[in-house]
């Protein structure tokens, strides 16, 4: 089993890379998926969010309204830190359960890896990088409010900090075909290393 952390900033292309990694035979999960489960009505993450910020960030079903929560915390860095301190341990517990239940090449997508110091739990780290102006343009194009997108970019770690953690850097400044070629080369190398561990 190989444990690989996949990171990158807002609108860098992490989700595209993750979908291709799954298609190419890797087992892929991500913190967003785990957080979505934690933010369901009655779940532990929802209880923490309600304790921190009250009912105003909950939806009509009693789960977390992620858009309302994001708007609040990304505009107030001290509240973002409080949220991360409460939620990250819960995500860590869910991650450990997933690792125990899964075999092969495990890819875990972690947008805030550099910010949380979480790189040490993986055998390898991959980051997807693109020019910040291009990432901002992509985020706005997919419907993120321009001010919110800028605030989120500023709140995230720098490319240099992510690259310092990484064993591989995938560049996503060009075409999707160019990115796909990099992903296929990465999977071939990971399979070689996974086979080497099993031999």
Buried (B, 14 or more C-beta within 10 A) or exposed (E): EBBBBBBBBBBBBBBBBBEBBEEBEBBBBBBBBBBBEBBBEEBBBBEBBBEBBEEEBBBEEEBBBBEBBBBBBBBEEEBBEBBBEBBBEBBBEBBEEBBEEBEEBBBBBBBBBBBBEBBEBBBBBBBBBBEBEEBBBBBBEEEBBEEBBBBBBEBBBEBEEBBEBBBBBBBBEEEEEEBBEBBEEBBEEBBEBBEEEEE
